[in-house]
Amino acid sequence: MAARASWKGHLKIDDLACAVGLYTAVSSSDRLSFNIINRRTGHRVERQFVDSETGKPVERDDQVKGYRMESGDYLLIEGDEIAEIMPESDKVMDVKGFIPFDGIDKLYFDRPYYLAPVDEHDAEALALIARGMQDGKVAALAEAVLFRRNRTLLIRAHDDHIIATLLNFDYEVRSATSAFKDIPDIKFDKEMLELAGHIIGTKSGSFDPSEYHDRYEAALVELVKAKIEGRAPPKRKREPERKVVDLMEALRQSAKMGGKAPAKKPAVRKTSDRSSRKAS
């Protein structure tokens, strides 16, 4: 079965335009899914919206969006009011400019899509755009109305394909300052840095997605299979308890396991300012 486009329109760069479609690049549809069942009857449970005060079900026609104000009251927003402010889709993905290929923080990346031509004529135009971006080592920033909202996308060539990645807006990306504000400025001595570098070096490689597996999903599938076949469900393997050890000793042990450790030189270990304060 051929993939179905999530969106179809035209990619436009000034006077150059070609018909394209967006196809989902990642999906969770292949994951094992469950229904909620009434244990007593074996029947599937359906969800209902109920009034938080009366506990009675609320019919669909009586359901309306509400914004909670400081007073605790709700400001009702009707569906037709929201429809009036939604941007009107013109089915155009308008390229606003080009930036260096790595010129955007990956924190802004949201969801990737494959951007593919609609027919052979459009394939030539899209291939020309892709080759131009590859040669110039740039990516395109574009805007379009997708899924009833105005979106910004990063369009880039990837191997022989074009990837269009939805971008988060600036207000959606939180500042790292609050998360890291309590981390002190820590100083390390030369031996610790050499050992850390040695460990990293012994484990250097490249990313192969086939080597990484969703162990939770695999365990769920095996659980369901065992119950269908009337077997005892598999039990989780207990990981050996890990002992908390000194950082330097842990680095030395890791270096020994990963390969021959670098020659150690007698050195006086410096402590961080934070450790000095504790000692005093």
WOFENTA-V475022 format. One record per backbone hydrogen bond with DSSP energy under -0.5 kcal/mol. NH is the residue of the N-H (numbers start at 1). CO is the residue of the C=O. If there is no record, write none. Layout:
((NH | CO) (NH | CO))
This chain:
((6 | 22) (7 | 22) (9 | 20) (10 | 91) (11 | 18) (12 | 10) (12 | 93) (13 | 16) (16 | 13) (17 | 15) (18 | 11) (20 | 9) (21 | 116) (22 | 7) (23 | 114) (25 | 112) (26 | 112) (31 | 28) (37 | 35) (38 | 43) (39 | 37) (42 | 38) (45 | 36) (50 | 48) (51 | 56) (55 | 51) (58 | 49) (59 | 57) (62 | 59) (63 | 60) (65 | 77) (67 | 75) (68 | 66) (69 | 73) (72 | 69) (75 | 67) (76 | 74) (77 | 65) (78 | 76) (82 | 78) (83 | 79) (84 | 80) (85 | 81) (85 | 82) (86 | 82) (93 | 10) (94 | 92) (94 | 143) (95 | 12) (95 | 93) (96 | 141) (97 | 141) (99 | 139) (101 | 137) (103 | 100) (108 | 105) (109 | 106) (110 | 166) (113 | 164) (114 | 23) (115 | 162) (116 | 21) (116 | 114) (118 | 19) (123 | 119) (124 | 120) (125 | 121) (126 | 122) (127 | 123) (128 | 124) (129 | 125) (130 | 126) (131 | 127) (132 | 128) (133 | 129) (134 | 130) (135 | 131) (136 | 132) (137 | 133) (137 | 134) (138 | 133) (139 | 99) (140 | 155) (141 | 97) (142 | 140) (142 | 153) (143 | 94) (144 | 151) (146 | 144) (146 | 149) (149 | 146) (151 | 144) (153 | 142) (154 | 165) (155 | 140) (155 | 153) (156 | 154) (156 | 163) (158 | 161) (161 | 158) (163 | 156) (164 | 113) (165 | 154) (165 | 163) (166 | 111) (166 | 164) (167 | 152) (168 | 108) (172 | 169) (173 | 169) (173 | 170) (174 | 172) (180 | 176) (181 | 177) (183 | 180) (184 | 182) (186 | 184) (193 | 189) (194 | 190) (195 | 191) (196 | 192) (197 | 193) (198 | 194) (199 | 195) (200 | 196) (201 | 197) (202 | 198) (203 | 199) (203 | 200) (204 | 201) (208 | 206) (211 | 208) (212 | 209) (215 | 213) (218 | 214) (219 | 215) (220 | 216) (221 | 217) (222 | 218) (223 | 219) (224 | 220) (225 | 221) (226 | 222) (227 | 223) (228 | 224) (229 | 225) (230 | 227) (231 | 226) (245 | 243) (250 | 246) (251 | 247) (252 | 248) (253 | 249) (254 | 250) (255 | 251) (256 | 252) (257 | 253) (258 | 254) (259 | 255) (269 | 267) (276 | 272) (277 | 273) (278 | 274) (279 | 275) (280 | 276))
